[in-house]
Amino acid sequence: MAAKKKSAKSARKTGKKAAKRAAKVKAKPATKRIPGKAKRPARPAAKAASKKTAVRKAAARKPAKPAAKKPAPKPAAAPVVPTSAAKPAAAPKPAPKPAPKPAAKAAAIASPALAVPPGVKVTGAIKPGYEQILTHDALSFVAELERMFGRRRRELLAARAERQRRLDAGEKPDFLPETQAVRDADWTVAPLPRDILDRRVEITGPVDRKMVINALNSGASVFMADFEDATTPTWSNLVEGQANMRDAIRGTITFTDPASSKFYKLNDKHAVLFVRPRGWHLPERHVLVDGQPMSGSLFDFGLYVFHNAKAALDRGTGPYFYLPKMESHLEARLWNDVFCHAQDKLGIKRGSIKATVLIETILATFEVDEILYELREHSAGLNCGRWDYIFSFIKKFANDPACVLPDRASVTMTAHFMRSYSQLVIKTCHRRNVHAMGGMAAQIPIKDDPAANDAAMAKVRADKEREAGDGHDGTWVAHPGLVPIAKAEFDRIMPEANQIHRKRQDVHVTAADLLQVPAGPKTETGLRTNINVGIGYLEAWLRGLGCVPLYNLMEDAATAEISRAQVWQWITHKAVLDDGRTVDAGLCRQIIREELEKTRALVGEKRFLNGRYQEAAEMFREMIEAPVFPEFLTLPAYDWIVAHEEQ
C-alpha cells in the first residue's frame, strides 16, 4: 500500500510540474485548417462561436465596450491549408472597432458550430472543416463506445498496476496455467482478406497529409498510419489526421507544398492502409463524455471506423488496424468486444475488421496464443515491436538490479531473449495460420556520406535477411528509401505471398529464454546518446512532431521511452560505467547541460531559443530522477501539450 501511495504521489507530482511549466509558456495558437472542402455555416457573432472562443475574444478586446453585441462580418472564403503546411502564423487579435479590416482575419478566427450530443463536451478549438469529422453522429458513436467500454478499460489499467506491484515485489512472469487448454488446442484464426495476404514490406509514419501520400506511394505493401508513437496527440494533429484518413480511403487525398508548390496525389496502385490508434493507457482530454476525458484508443478507432469502414469495404479493402501496448489477453478481449459492437452498430459483417497486435511488452509475450484466440475472428497476426519491448523489459523489472541492461545499442534482435521472443511469435502465428510481422528498420538514407550510407544500408539488408530466414511474413521500414532494400531480401527468401506454411516446430521457447538478461558494456557514450536523443526527440514532440529524424535514424516515442528508462535504471541501481564511474543524478545533470550546449551550437542560438529544449530537458530530468519509475513519458508530456493548447 505504501508503494501504491508513493507511486501515485510521484505521478501526480510529475503531472503537476508539467502543467506548471506549461502555464509559464506563452501560447502559440495555430491557424492551419483541415484538408478537404468544407462549407462554412453562416453564423451570428455570439451564438455560433464556442464558449471558449467567446471568452478569448472578450479577453482580447478592451473592456470599455461589450463587443459581443455587435454583429460579426460574414467571413470571406479562405484557402484550405493542409496539415503539412509551413509553420502557421499566430492568429490575429480582433480589433475593438466594429469590424476587422481584412476579411482574411475574420476567417482565421471563424469557428463552425458543432452539433454535440447530450453528455458530450468538445473542449478543443473547432477550425473550419472539423465539423465534417466531429459530426453529431460520429460523436454519438464514440461516446457510446466510451460509455460501454470505458469502465472495463479503467479496470484493466488498474489490473496492470496491481501486476506491477507483484513484479516489484519479485514475481516473475510465466505462461498462464489457467489458459493451458487454449495453448494446447488446435484452432486457427479466421481466413484473411485477399488484399493483406502479402505484407512483405510495411512502412509506418505519422498521419499528416504529405507523409500519408508519400507512404502510400512508397511501393510498400502496407502503410500503417500512426496515431500513437509517431504522432504528438495535439488536437489539430488528431482531427486533421482523421480527415487525411478519410481522403486516403476514398483516393481523393492531395497536397500542394507551400514552399515548393510541388503537387502530391495518390498513385493508381498504392499500399493498403492500416491505422494504429493510441494505446489503452492514453486519454483524449479534448472530448469529455459525462464529464470525464474519454479513451484515446476509442476516440481514434471510433472516428476512423465510423467514417471509413463502409467506404473501405466498398473499395475492396477493409477497416484494418494495429493495436499497441497490450499487456494481456483480457485487453485483447476488450478490443474484440469493441470490434463486435462497432460492426453491429454500423451494419457491417462481423469479421470485417482485422487487427494486428504489436507484441511490444514482455508480459504479452507470455500470452501470444491467448491474444490471438481472443481476436481469432478479427486477427491479422502479430508484430514484433523492438524498442518498446526493451522499454517494457526495463519498466516491468525496474526494481530488480539483476535486470539492468547494457547500452541499448548492444541489445539487438540477436540477443538471446529478443531472438527467443521473435521466434516464439513466428511459431505461434504460423500454427494459427496468420502473419508474424518483423520489426522496424529505423535507418534513413545518408545523402552526404556515401560510406556511412553504405554501412547503414548493409545493416538493413542483414536485418531483413535474418527476419525472412527466420520465417517472418513481412517487415517494417521507416523511410521510403528502405522499401526496395527490404523487399529485395524478402523476395529472394520468400517468393510466395507469405510463409505461414513454415510452422517452425523446431522452436522451443521457455520462460527462462524470454527473461535472460543480455551481457554487454555500459559506457559514457551510451549514456550520452540516451540523454541527447531522449531530449532531442521530446523537444520535437512538445512542438507537435511525433516522428523525427535524429542522427540518421527515424525516431518515434519508443526512442524517448527506452532512453529515459535506461538512464533511470542506471541511476537507480548505481550502474558502473566501463571507465569505473558510477552513474548518479549528478553525473546525468552534468551531461544534460553539456549535451544542451552541443545542441545549441549545432542548431544555432535562434532555433535553440525558439524551440522547447529547456522544457524537454527539465521533463527528461524529472523522469530519470523520479523515486518510482514513471509508467509512460507520454502521460505527463500530454498534460503539458493540453495545458499549452488551452492558453
WOKAGI-V165901 format. One record per residue. N is the residue number from 0. SS is DSSP state (h for helix, s for strand, l for the rest). PHI is phi in whole degrees, 0 to 359 (* if undefined). D_CENTER is the distance of its C-alpha to the mean C-alpha in Angstrom with 2 decimals. Layout:
<<N | SS | PHI | D_CENTER> <N | SS | PHI | D_CENTER>>
This chain:
<<0 | l | * | 32.17> <1 | h | 297 | 32.50> <2 | h | 297 | 29.32> <3 | h | 296 | 27.53> <4 | h | 297 | 29.02> <5 | h | 298 | 28.26> <6 | h | 295 | 24.55> <7 | h | 295 | 24.30> <8 | h | 298 | 26.38> <9 | h | 297 | 24.26> <10 | h | 295 | 21.03> <11 | h | 296 | 22.94> <12 | h | 298 | 24.40> <13 | h | 298 | 21.14> <14 | h | 295 | 19.79> <15 | h | 296 | 23.20> <16 | h | 297 | 23.35> <17 | h | 296 | 20.06> <18 | h | 292 | 21.39> <19 | h | 296 | 24.79> <20 | h | 296 | 23.61> <21 | h | 297 | 21.81> <22 | h | 294 | 25.11> <23 | h | 276 | 26.89> <24 | l | 269 | 24.81> <25 | l | 292 | 26.23> <26 | l | 291 | 24.02> <27 | l | 235 | 23.36> <28 | l | 296 | 23.13> <29 | l | 268 | 21.74> <30 | l | 238 | 23.85> <31 | l | 290 | 21.82> <32 | l | 247 | 22.21> <33 | l | 291 | 20.41> <34 | l | 293 | 21.25> <35 | l | 101 | 23.86> <36 | l | 278 | 27.29> <37 | l | 223 | 27.73> <38 | l | 275 | 31.03> <39 | l | 270 | 31.33> <40 | l | 291 | 33.50> <41 | l | 296 | 36.57> <42 | l | 217 | 36.26> <43 | l | 292 | 38.83> <44 | l | 300 | 37.91> <45 | l | 268 | 37.42> <46 | l | 274 | 36.37> <47 | l | 283 | 33.47> <48 | l | 291 | 31.58> <49 | l | 289 | 29.21> <50 | h | 301 | 30.57> <51 | h | 294 | 28.18> <52 | h | 298 | 29.20> <53 | h | 296 | 32.82> <54 | h | 297 | 32.57> <55 | h | 295 | 31.12> <56 | h | 299 | 33.85> <57 | h | 297 | 36.53> <58 | h | 293 | 35.46> <59 | h | 282 | 35.57> <60 | l | 274 | 39.11> <61 | l | 289 | 42.29> <62 | l | 285 | 43.35> <63 | l | 295 | 46.90> <64 | l | 236 | 46.27> <65 | l | 284 | 44.19> <66 | h | 296 | 42.30> <67 | h | 296 | 40.63> <68 | h | 279 | 43.98> <69 | l | 272 | 44.08> <70 | l | 291 | 42.88> <71 | l | 277 | 39.95> <72 | l | 292 | 40.65> <73 | l | 294 | 39.08> <74 | l | 292 | 36.08> <75 | l | 287 | 36.58> <76 | l | 297 | 34.25> <77 | l | 246 | 31.52> <78 | l | 292 | 29.79> <79 | l | 288 | 26.21> <80 | l | 252 | 23.85> <81 | l | 295 | 20.84> <82 | l | 304 | 17.29> <83 | l | 270 | 17.74> <84 | l | 294 | 21.06> <85 | l | 297 | 22.49> <86 | l | 306 | 21.97> <87 | l | 290 | 23.16> <88 | l | 277 | 26.38> <89 | l | 290 | 27.02> <90 | l | 292 | 28.29> <91 | l | 289 | 32.12> <92 | l | 282 | 34.02> <93 | l | 293 | 36.29> <94 | l | 286 | 39.93> <95 | l | 285 | 42.27> <96 | l | 282 | 44.78> <97 | l | 306 | 45.00> <98 | l | 209 | 42.54> <99 | l | 293 | 40.30> <100 | l | 292 | 41.91> <101 | l | 283 | 39.30> <102 | h | 297 | 37.92> <103 | h | 299 | 34.59> <104 | h | 292 | 34.07> <105 | h | 297 | 34.59> <106 | h | 296 | 32.09> <107 | h | 295 | 29.45> <108 | h | 252 | 29.62> <109 | l | 294 | 30.30> <110 | l | 233 | 28.09> <111 | l | 298 | 28.52> <112 | l | 281 | 29.24> <113 | l | 257 | 27.06> <114 | l | 269 | 28.81> <115 | l | 265 | 27.04> <116 | l | 290 | 28.04> <117 | l | 303 | 29.76> <118 | l | 83 | 27.77> <119 | s | 247 | 24.71> <120 | s | 230 | 24.13> <121 | s | 256 | 21.76> <122 | l | 263 | 21.64> <123 | l | 286 | 19.57> <124 | l | 297 | 21.77> <125 | l | 252 | 22.86> <126 | l | 267 | 23.33> <127 | l | 306 | 25.42> <128 | l | 102 | 23.80> <129 | h | 297 | 21.36> <130 | h | 295 | 24.11> <131 | h | 285 | 23.61> <132 | h | 267 | 20.15> <133 | l | 268 | 20.99> <134 | l | 288 | 24.24> <135 | h | 303 | 26.34> <136 | h | 292 | 25.84> <137 | h | 294 | 22.05> <138 | h | 294 | 21.88> <139 | h | 298 | 24.48> <140 | h | 296 | 22.50> <141 | h | 290 | 19.30> <142 | h | 295 | 21.68> <143 | h | 295 | 23.54> <144 | h | 301 | 20.51> <145 | h | 296 | 19.94> <146 | h | 294 | 23.66> <147 | h | 279 | 24.01> <148 | h | 238 | 21.11> <149 | h | 298 | 19.93> <150 | h | 296 | 22.67> <151 | h | 297 | 21.90> <152 | h | 301 | 18.27> <153 | h | 294 | 19.72> <154 | h | 294 | 22.34> <155 | h | 291 | 19.99> <156 | h | 293 | 18.16> <157 | h | 295 | 21.73> <158 | h | 294 | 22.55> <159 | h | 301 | 19.81> <160 | h | 297 | 21.48> <161 | h | 294 | 24.85> <162 | h | 297 | 23.95> <163 | h | 296 | 22.78> <164 | h | 298 | 26.18> <165 | h | 291 | 27.95> <166 | h | 295 | 26.14> <167 | h | 299 | 27.00> <168 | l | 277 | 30.54> <169 | l | 116 | 30.69> <170 | l | 295 | 29.75> <171 | l | 241 | 28.21> <172 | l | 291 | 26.35> <173 | l | 208 | 28.30> <174 | l | 294 | 28.37> <175 | l | 286 | 29.15> <176 | h | 293 | 32.88> <177 | h | 288 | 32.47> <178 | h | 245 | 30.53> <179 | h | 303 | 32.85> <180 | h | 295 | 34.25> <181 | h | 294 | 30.93> <182 | h | 292 | 30.57> <183 | h | 277 | 34.22> <184 | l | 287 | 34.46> <185 | l | 262 | 34.43> <186 | l | 236 | 31.95> <187 | l | 225 | 29.54> <188 | l | 281 | 26.67> <189 | l | 296 | 27.54> <190 | l | 304 | 28.23> <191 | l | 269 | 25.47> <192 | l | 296 | 25.67> <193 | h | 300 | 27.37> <194 | h | 284 | 24.64> <195 | h | 237 | 22.27> <196 | l | 286 | 25.04> <197 | l | 249 | 24.47> <198 | l | 232 | 20.95> <199 | l | 299 | 22.22> <200 | s | 225 | 19.70> <201 | s | 240 | 16.16> <202 | s | 246 | 14.23> <203 | s | 237 | 10.52> <204 | s | 175 | 9.23> <205 | l | 288 | 8.13> <206 | l | 256 | 10.05> <207 | l | 285 | 12.93> <208 | h | 298 | 16.30> <209 | h | 296 | 17.75> <210 | h | 297 | 14.86> <211 | h | 298 | 14.81> <212 | h | 296 | 18.58> <213 | h | 298 | 18.76> <214 | h | 292 | 16.38> <215 | h | 296 | 18.32> <216 | l | 267 | 21.50> <217 | l | 286 | 20.71> <218 | l | 95 | 22.83> <219 | l | 287 | 20.10> <220 | l | 286 | 20.60> <221 | s | 223 | 17.11> <222 | s | 246 | 14.25> <223 | s | 264 | 10.82> <224 | s | 280 | 9.31> <225 | s | 252 | 5.55> <226 | l | 273 | 4.82> <227 | l | 255 | 1.47> <228 | l | 294 | 2.35> <229 | l | 263 | 4.69> <230 | l | 227 | 5.33> <231 | l | 292 | 7.39> <232 | l | 279 | 8.18> <233 | l | 291 | 11.76> <234 | h | 301 | 13.96> <235 | h | 293 | 14.94> <236 | h | 301 | 11.60> <237 | h | 287 | 10.91> <238 | h | 290 | 14.54> <239 | h | 291 | 15.25> <240 | h | 298 | 12.32> <241 | h | 295 | 14.03> <242 | h | 296 | 17.28> <243 | h | 293 | 16.19> <244 | h | 296 | 15.32> <245 | h | 303 | 18.75> <246 | h | 288 | 20.54> <247 | h | 293 | 19.03> <248 | h | 300 | 20.15> <249 | l | 272 | 23.53> <250 | l | 74 | 23.92> <251 | l | 256 | 24.71> <252 | l | 290 | 21.89> <253 | s | 221 | 23.51> <254 | s | 201 | 23.02> <255 | s | 244 | 25.62> <256 | l | 294 | 24.73> <257 | l | 291 | 26.49> <258 | l | 276 | 27.53> <259 | l | 256 | 28.91> <260 | l | 65 | 29.53> <261 | l | 291 | 28.15> <262 | s | 258 | 27.42> <263 | s | 240 | 24.60> <264 | s | 209 | 24.71> <265 | l | 286 | 23.83> <266 | l | 288 | 26.17> <267 | l | 299 | 28.21> <268 | l | 251 | 26.54> <269 | l | 214 | 22.80> <270 | l | 292 | 19.95> <271 | s | 283 | 19.03> <272 | s | 266 | 15.88> <273 | s | 246 | 13.28> <274 | s | 233 | 10.34> <275 | s | 252 | 7.30> <276 | l | 285 | 7.20> <277 | l | 293 | 5.76> <278 | l | 288 | 7.90> <279 | l | 301 | 11.53> <280 | l | 282 | 11.72> <281 | l | 264 | 9.98> <282 | s | 269 | 12.59> <283 | s | 244 | 13.09> <284 | s | 281 | 15.94> <285 | s | 275 | 17.08> <286 | s | 232 | 18.41> <287 | s | 256 | 20.99> <288 | s | 243 | 22.61> <289 | l | 55 | 26.01> <290 | l | 89 | 25.27> <291 | s | 237 | 22.05> <292 | s | 301 | 18.37> <293 | s | 274 | 16.94> <294 | s | 292 | 14.04> <295 | h | 296 | 10.65> <296 | h | 299 | 10.44> <297 | h | 290 | 13.89> <298 | h | 295 | 13.50> <299 | h | 296 | 10.88> <300 | h | 298 | 12.82> <301 | h | 298 | 16.10> <302 | h | 296 | 16.15> <303 | h | 295 | 15.16> <304 | h | 289 | 17.70> <305 | h | 297 | 20.27> <306 | h | 278 | 20.46> <307 | h | 233 | 20.03> <308 | h | 301 | 21.13> <309 | h | 294 | 24.79> <310 | h | 297 | 24.39> <311 | h | 294 | 22.52> <312 | h | 296 | 25.21> <313 | h | 297 | 27.93> <314 | l | 261 | 26.79> <315 | l | 83 | 27.00> <316 | l | 237 | 23.36> <317 | l | 194 | 21.32> <318 | l | 279 | 18.27> <319 | s | 249 | 16.14> <320 | s | 224 | 12.84> <321 | s | 247 | 10.68> <322 | s | 246 | 10.38> <323 | l | 261 | 8.40> <324 | l | 58 | 9.99> <325 | l | 286 | 13.30> <326 | l | 240 | 16.39> <327 | l | 203 | 19.31> <328 | h | 291 | 20.94> <329 | h | 291 | 21.48> <330 | h | 290 | 17.81> <331 | h | 293 | 18.10> <332 | h | 298 | 21.26> <333 | h | 298 | 19.63> <334 | h | 301 | 17.25> <335 | h | 298 | 20.45> <336 | h | 294 | 22.33> <337 | h | 298 | 19.79> <338 | h | 300 | 20.12> <339 | h | 298 | 23.90> <340 | h | 297 | 24.23> <341 | h | 298 | 22.17> <342 | h | 295 | 24.27> <343 | h | 297 | 27.45> <344 | h | 295 | 26.74> <345 | h | 273 | 25.99> <346 | l | 74 | 28.95> <347 | l | 245 | 27.36> <348 | l | 295 | 28.34> <349 | l | 298 | 26.70> <350 | l | 96 | 24.94> <351 | l | 294 | 23.76> <352 | l | 287 | 20.11> <353 | s | 234 | 18.89> <354 | s | 219 | 15.88> <355 | s | 259 | 15.00> <356 | s | 266 | 13.90> <357 | s | 280 | 12.12> <358 | s | 271 | 14.76> <359 | l | 231 | 12.95> <360 | l | 229 | 15.03> <361 | h | 297 | 18.74> <362 | h | 288 | 19.84> <363 | h | 296 | 18.40> <364 | h | 299 | 20.44> <365 | l | 280 | 23.55> <366 | l | 227 | 22.78> <367 | h | 294 | 21.75> <368 | h | 299 | 24.87> <369 | h | 295 | 24.39> <370 | h | 296 | 20.79> <371 | h | 297 | 22.12> <372 | h | 296 | 25.14> <373 | h | 298 | 23.41> <374 | l | 256 | 21.52> <375 | l | 302 | 24.50> <376 | l | 283 | 25.12> <377 | l | 236 | 21.57> <378 | s | 282 | 20.46> <379 | s | 240 | 19.44> <380 | s | 100 | 19.33> <381 | s | 232 | 17.27> <382 | s | 225 | 15.25> <383 | s | 265 | 15.59> <384 | l | 266 | 12.47> <385 | h | 294 | 14.52> <386 | h | 298 | 13.09> <387 | h | 296 | 11.38> <388 | h | 295 | 14.71> <389 | h | 294 | 16.75> <390 | h | 303 | 14.86> <391 | h | 297 | 15.58> <392 | h | 301 | 19.15> <393 | h | 297 | 19.72> <394 | h | 296 | 18.38> <395 | h | 291 | 20.34> <396 | l | 247 | 23.46> <397 | l | 301 | 23.17> <398 | l | 271 | 26.79> <399 | l | 262 | 28.32> <400 | h | 296 | 29.94> <401 | h | 282 | 30.49> <402 | h | 252 | 26.76> <403 | l | 287 | 26.30> <404 | l | 270 | 24.70> <405 | l | 284 | 26.10> <406 | l | 318 | 24.49> <407 | h | 296 | 21.04> <408 | h | 296 | 22.26> <409 | h | 270 | 24.89> <410 | l | 266 | 22.68> <411 | l | 258 | 22.25> <412 | l | 289 | 22.10> <413 | l | 270 | 25.89> <414 | l | 300 | 25.98> <415 | h | 302 | 27.67> <416 | h | 291 | 25.08> <417 | h | 285 | 22.31> <418 | h | 294 | 24.71> <419 | h | 298 | 25.88> <420 | h | 296 | 22.47> <421 | h | 291 | 21.80> <422 | h | 288 | 25.34> <423 | h | 296 | 25.17> <424 | h | 298 | 22.20> <425 | h | 298 | 24.32> <426 | h | 300 | 27.44> <427 | h | 295 | 25.96> <428 | h | 298 | 24.25> <429 | h | 292 | 27.39> <430 | h | 297 | 29.64> <431 | l | 262 | 27.80> <432 | l | 61 | 27.94> <433 | l | 212 | 24.29> <434 | l | 288 | 22.02> <435 | s | 242 | 20.82> <436 | s | 271 | 18.20> <437 | s | 280 | 18.16> <438 | s | 262 | 15.68> <439 | s | 276 | 14.31> <440 | s | 256 | 16.84> <441 | l | 271 | 15.28> <442 | s | 297 | 18.66> <443 | l | 233 | 19.51> <444 | l | 302 | 23.15> <445 | l | 252 | 25.33> <446 | l | 287 | 27.75> <447 | l | 261 | 30.13> <448 | l | 214 | 30.80> <449 | h | 303 | 31.97> <450 | h | 294 | 32.64> <451 | h | 295 | 29.23> <452 | h | 295 | 27.66> <453 | h | 300 | 29.91> <454 | h | 295 | 28.96> <455 | h | 294 | 25.20> <456 | h | 291 | 25.72> <457 | h | 296 | 28.05> <458 | h | 295 | 25.34> <459 | h | 297 | 23.16> <460 | h | 301 | 26.23> <461 | h | 297 | 27.09> <462 | h | 295 | 23.67> <463 | h | 287 | 23.64> <464 | h | 297 | 27.30> <465 | h | 297 | 26.68> <466 | h | 298 | 23.96> <467 | h | 296 | 26.19> <468 | h | 295 | 29.18> <469 | h | 288 | 27.69> <470 | l | 120 | 27.04> <471 | l | 299 | 23.40> <472 | l | 262 | 23.25> <473 | s | 174 | 20.74> <474 | s | 210 | 18.29> <475 | s | 248 | 15.23> <476 | s | 226 | 15.66> <477 | l | 253 | 13.72> <478 | l | 221 | 16.70> <479 | h | 303 | 19.26> <480 | h | 294 | 22.01> <481 | h | 267 | 21.15> <482 | h | 302 | 21.38> <483 | h | 298 | 25.22> <484 | h | 292 | 25.35> <485 | h | 295 | 23.17> <486 | h | 297 | 24.94> <487 | h | 299 | 28.31> <488 | h | 292 | 27.84> <489 | h | 289 | 26.77> <490 | h | 298 | 29.53> <491 | h | 290 | 32.04> <492 | h | 267 | 31.25> <493 | l | 233 | 30.01> <494 | l | 290 | 32.19> <495 | l | 275 | 31.48> <496 | l | 297 | 28.39> <497 | l | 201 | 27.08> <498 | l | 231 | 28.80> <499 | l | 300 | 28.38> <500 | l | 293 | 32.15> <501 | l | 278 | 31.79> <502 | l | 278 | 31.78> <503 | l | 53 | 31.77> <504 | l | 292 | 34.36> <505 | l | 282 | 35.05> <506 | l | 273 | 31.90> <507 | l | 224 | 32.57> <508 | l | 246 | 29.92> <509 | l | 252 | 30.81> <510 | h | 300 | 29.08> <511 | h | 297 | 30.72> <512 | h | 298 | 29.16> <513 | h | 285 | 25.61> <514 | l | 251 | 26.49> <515 | l | 289 | 28.46> <516 | l | 279 | 27.51> <517 | l | 285 | 27.84> <518 | l | 272 | 30.38> <519 | l | 162 | 29.88> <520 | l | 282 | 30.50> <521 | l | 239 | 29.12> <522 | l | 238 | 29.72> <523 | h | 297 | 29.64> <524 | h | 300 | 27.82> <525 | h | 297 | 25.02> <526 | h | 295 | 24.97> <527 | h | 297 | 25.04> <528 | h | 298 | 22.26> <529 | h | 301 | 19.94> <530 | h | 291 | 21.04> <531 | h | 296 | 21.05> <532 | h | 290 | 17.70> <533 | h | 299 | 16.04> <534 | h | 290 | 17.68> <535 | h | 299 | 17.24> <536 | h | 291 | 13.47> <537 | h | 299 | 13.44> <538 | h | 300 | 16.04> <539 | h | 293 | 14.09> <540 | h | 299 | 11.08> <541 | h | 293 | 13.90> <542 | l | 271 | 15.23> <543 | l | 99 | 12.30> <544 | l | 251 | 11.12> <545 | l | 259 | 7.71> <546 | l | 229 | 9.27> <547 | s | 226 | 12.69> <548 | s | 281 | 15.78> <549 | s | 226 | 17.54> <550 | l | 53 | 20.77> <551 | l | 67 | 20.41> <552 | s | 230 | 17.03> <553 | s | 269 | 13.75> <554 | s | 254 | 11.45> <555 | l | 228 | 7.81> <556 | h | 299 | 7.01> <557 | h | 299 | 8.74> <558 | h | 294 | 11.71> <559 | h | 296 | 12.22> <560 | h | 296 | 12.01> <561 | h | 290 | 14.59> <562 | h | 296 | 16.61> <563 | h | 289 | 17.26> <564 | h | 295 | 17.71> <565 | h | 291 | 20.35> <566 | h | 296 | 22.14> <567 | h | 302 | 22.34> <568 | h | 298 | 23.71> <569 | h | 293 | 26.24> <570 | h | 294 | 27.45> <571 | h | 299 | 27.78> <572 | l | 257 | 29.71> <573 | l | 51 | 31.60> <574 | l | 299 | 30.68> <575 | s | 255 | 33.39> <576 | l | 288 | 32.65> <577 | l | 292 | 34.77> <578 | l | 266 | 36.94> <579 | l | 96 | 37.85> <580 | l | 282 | 35.96> <581 | s | 268 | 34.15> <582 | l | 282 | 30.64> <583 | l | 220 | 30.77> <584 | h | 297 | 29.38> <585 | h | 298 | 32.11> <586 | h | 297 | 31.34> <587 | h | 291 | 27.62> <588 | h | 297 | 28.55> <589 | h | 298 | 30.93> <590 | h | 294 | 28.41> <591 | h | 301 | 25.95> <592 | h | 299 | 28.85> <593 | h | 293 | 29.82> <594 | h | 290 | 26.41> <595 | h | 296 | 26.04> <596 | h | 294 | 29.47> <597 | h | 298 | 28.58> <598 | h | 294 | 25.59> <599 | h | 302 | 27.93> <600 | h | 292 | 30.39> <601 | h | 287 | 27.88> <602 | h | 267 | 26.27> <603 | l | 97 | 29.40> <604 | h | 299 | 30.49> <605 | h | 296 | 29.47> <606 | h | 297 | 25.88> <607 | h | 296 | 25.63> <608 | h | 290 | 27.15> <609 | h | 277 | 25.13> <610 | l | 271 | 21.80> <611 | l | 241 | 20.09> <612 | h | 294 | 21.30> <613 | h | 294 | 23.46> <614 | h | 296 | 20.97> <615 | h | 295 | 18.37> <616 | h | 295 | 21.25> <617 | h | 292 | 22.45> <618 | h | 295 | 19.19> <619 | h | 299 | 18.82> <620 | h | 298 | 22.50> <621 | h | 300 | 22.25> <622 | h | 292 | 19.59> <623 | h | 283 | 21.69> <624 | h | 258 | 24.87> <625 | l | 298 | 23.85> <626 | l | 293 | 26.48> <627 | l | 242 | 24.10> <628 | l | 301 | 20.81> <629 | l | 289 | 18.01> <630 | l | 298 | 15.61> <631 | l | 221 | 12.28> <632 | h | 297 | 12.26> <633 | h | 291 | 9.58> <634 | h | 287 | 12.22> <635 | h | 294 | 15.06> <636 | h | 294 | 13.10> <637 | h | 292 | 11.97> <638 | h | 302 | 15.68> <639 | h | 297 | 16.67> <640 | h | 300 | 14.78> <641 | h | 295 | 16.39> <642 | h | 298 | 19.72> <643 | h | 292 | 19.73> <644 | h | 296 | 19.12> <645 | l | 281 | 21.94> <646 | l | 286 | 24.51>>
